C-alpha cells in the first residue's frame, strides 16, 4: 500500500502541474513561481531546470512505484528527492512548512519502502519468481 500511496502522490502532483487534470495552462507558470520561492537559494536562471528535473523524476518514480518495477531504486530516489524538497522548503520558509505538507513523512515512507526485503504484487516479485 505504501508503494501505491507514494506513486499516487507523485503522479497527482506532477500531472496537476502539467495540466493533465485541470486543463489550466497557468499551472506550470504557477509551479515555476513556487519553485523559485522554494529554491530561494538558487539563481533564478536555474529554477526552470530544477522544476523540470524534479517533475520528470516525480513522474518516473511515480510510474515505477505504481507498477512495482525497480522498486528499491525508485523508492530510494523518491526518498532522496522528497528529502531535498523538505530541506529546500525548510531553508526558504522555515521548518514548519515541510511538516505542514508532510514532506518529511513522505520521504520517510519512501525510505522505509526502499528498505523492504521484497515487494508483493509487483513486477519485481514476478521477475524474482522466474
N, C-alpha and C positions, 0 to 999 in steps of 0.2 A: 504493500500500500504506500509506503514512503516513496518508492520509485515513481509511482503514478502521481502522487501529490506533487513531488518536485517537478516532474515533467509538465504537469498541467500549469503549475505556477510559472515556469519559464515560457511555455508556449503561449499562455494567455497574455503575459506582459509583452512579449515580442510581437505577437500578432496585433495587439491593440496599438502598438507603436507604429506599425507599418500599415495601419488602416485596413486590416483584413476584417475586423469585427464591426467597427462602427462606420467605416467608409469616410471618415473625416480626413481630408488631405492635410490638415494642420497638425495632425498627431505627431509626425516626425519633427516638425519645427518646434512644437511644444517640448518634445523629448530632448531635442538639442539644447534648448534653453535650460531645461532641468539638468541635463548632463553637464552643462557649463557651470551651473551652481554647485553640483555635487563635486565636480573636479575643479574646484576653485583654485587649486594649487597648480594646475596645468595651464600652459599657454593656450589662449583662445583658439589658435590655429590647430591645436591637437584635438580639440573636443569632437569635431565630426568623425575623426578616425577612431577615437575612443568609443563613441556612440555606435559606430558601425561594427567595430570588432566585438564589443560587448553584446550587441543584439545578435550578431551572427553566432557567437558562442552560445548564447541562450537558446537559439533555435537548434543548433547542433546537439547540445547537451539534452535539450528537451526531447528531441526525436529519439536519440539513443536511449534515454531513460524510458521513454514511452514503450519502445519495442523491446527493451531489455537486451541490447547489444552493446558489448564493450562497457558493461555497466560499471565495473570498478573504475575504469578510466574516466567515464563520463561523470560519475559521482565525485571523483577526486577533483576533476576540473570544475564541476559545479560548486564544490565546497570552496575552492580557492577563489573562483570568480565572485561568489557572494561575500566571501570574507573581504576581498578587495573593495567591493561595493560598500560594505559596512564600515570599513576603515576610512574610505573617502567621505562617506556621509558624516562620520564622527568628526573628522577633521574640519569639514566645511560647515556643519550645522550644530555640532555638539553631540555628545554621546547618547542623548535621549532619542534622537531621530532614528538611528538604526534599530533601537529597541522598539520604538513605536511601530515600525514597519516590519518587525520580526526578522530582520535580515540575519542577525546572529543565529537565531533559531533555525532558519533556512539553511545557513552554512553548516551548522552542527548536524542537522538531519542528513545533509549530503555526505558529510564526513563519516557519520555512522553507517550510512548505506555503503560507502566505499570500503568500510572495514568488515562487512558481512562476508562470510566464507562462501556462500552460494546465493543464487538469485532464483527463487521459484517463479514459475510462469514467465520465463524469459527465453529469448533466443540463445543467450549464453548457456542456460540449462540444457536446451535441446542439443546444442553443439557438444556439450560435455558427454552426453549420452551416446554419441556416435563413436 
